[in-house]
Amino acid sequence: MSSHVSFAHVDTENAALVDEFLPVLKERLAGGVFIGGEEVDRLERRIARLHQVEHAVAVNSGTDALRLTFRALGIPRGTTGITVANTFVATVGALLSEGINPLLVDVGADENVDVAALEEAITPDTSVVVAVHLRGLPAEIAAVREICARRGVHLVEDCAQAVLASAGGVPVGAFGVAGCFSLHPLKNLGACGDAGVVVTNDDALAAELRLLRNHGLRDRDTVVRWGENSRLDALQASLLNVKLDHLEEWTRRRRDLAARYDELLADLPLVLPPRPEDRVHVYHRYSVMTEHRDALRAHLADAGVQTAVHYPIPIHRQPAARGGQLRIAGRGLAVTERQAGQILSLPLHPLMPERDLRATAREVRAFFESRPR
Ligand SMILES: Cc1ncc(COP(=O)(O)O)c(C=O)c1O
């Protein structure tokens, strides 16, 4: 019997909140403030508090959060920014758009930056390390911070997938000079359109970001920098404020569902997501690894279970990379490439019924049990 387990969840989440959204939207429409204003300020205060930092600066997207951070830090064009190849393209695209040359390093078993490879890759030309917390699992960020501090390199965290994740009790975003979040509709805290935010403890950086996101305007009539328009609109901020009321509960639910998958899949020949004791994973994605990924994915599709692969083509293998702007660190990207052929994201979202999770786990088991040993 086919199961019909859907991978996407944006519609379900928004449908569940529609009765909370509507009065807020009515109020905003009547209020007439559509750019910035109290809802944006409130969102910034709440995100700063949740991530235990001094400042949160809302911008138009996670990509802008990264780009404007690099610019606000004054990272010189032509220098090197180190990151990984198994991330959403925006991590690398943001470096390129600010004239910073990406150097890609390999990852470890946790799919995040390999700390030893990173240390080896830093040269006097390196200006910034962008550490991605992929799928909501923090990278080994305390070690990365130590290396960056010792080598005199900025650390920017790409927290796009990791709202509320933490390492050693410290929320992500507070380790680097800045943490950049995407609030894209598909993220754990997702707007109904594009949105992003930068968190930082650095007063000067926050002030610079506030200028850059609004044409460099110090006040209505005085331009002190060449900036741009990357403001968050008030309607999105008010929807995000509604969603924030549910975020902690929904994150707990994600973690409970992940623990349930871990239990149900434990004895199968699959690599399950790592669970390092000192890191809180928020399961933006629940991703397993197997050499039989494509066959498993086809089996699940036949059984009505939707899955996804994040990301099937590492960035250095993308057609755009033929232009030659990307460099690969000395050790190569063997782990990244191997994992790209093995990863599979199973359905997981906070409002997912337990029966969908059980049906998915049952079909994964059926796949392995039907294979010749
Ligand atoms: C790891 C990562 N970095 C950056 C981004 C860019 O965010 P946005 O789509 O909001 O520009 C995303 C999400 O799309 C992402 O997953």
The ligand as a MOL file (V3000), in Angstrom:
LIG
                    3D

  0  0  0     0  0            999 V3000
M  V30 BEGIN CTAB
M  V30 COUNTS 16 16 0 0 0
M  V30 BEGIN ATOM
M  V30 1 C 23.7370 27.2190 4.0470 0
M  V30 2 C 22.9930 28.3680 3.4110 0
M  V30 3 N 23.6280 29.5450 3.2420 0
M  V30 4 C 22.9980 30.6050 2.7030 0
M  V30 5 C 21.6870 30.5330 2.2960 0
M  V30 6 C 21.0760 31.7240 1.6280 0
M  V30 7 O 19.9200 32.1700 2.2180 0
M  V30 8 P 18.7860 32.9210 1.3640 0
M  V30 9 O 18.1510 31.9000 0.4740 0
M  V30 10 O 17.8650 33.4450 2.4100 0
M  V30 11 O 19.4540 34.0050 0.5970 0
M  V30 12 C 20.9750 29.3300 2.4780 0
M  V30 13 C 19.5400 29.1630 2.1560 0
M  V30 14 O 18.9790 29.2960 1.1900 0
M  V30 15 C 21.6500 28.2100 3.0320 0
M  V30 16 O 21.0270 27.0460 3.2140 0
M  V30 END ATOM
M  V30 BEGIN BOND
M  V30 1 1 1 2
M  V30 2 1 2 3
M  V30 3 2 2 15
M  V30 4 2 3 4
M  V30 5 1 4 5
M  V30 6 1 5 6
M  V30 7 2 5 12
M  V30 8 1 6 7
M  V30 9 1 7 8
M  V30 10 2 8 9
M  V30 11 1 8 10
M  V30 12 1 8 11
M  V30 13 1 12 13
M  V30 14 1 12 15
M  V30 15 2 13 14
M  V30 16 1 15 16
M  V30 END BOND
M  V30 END CTAB
M  END
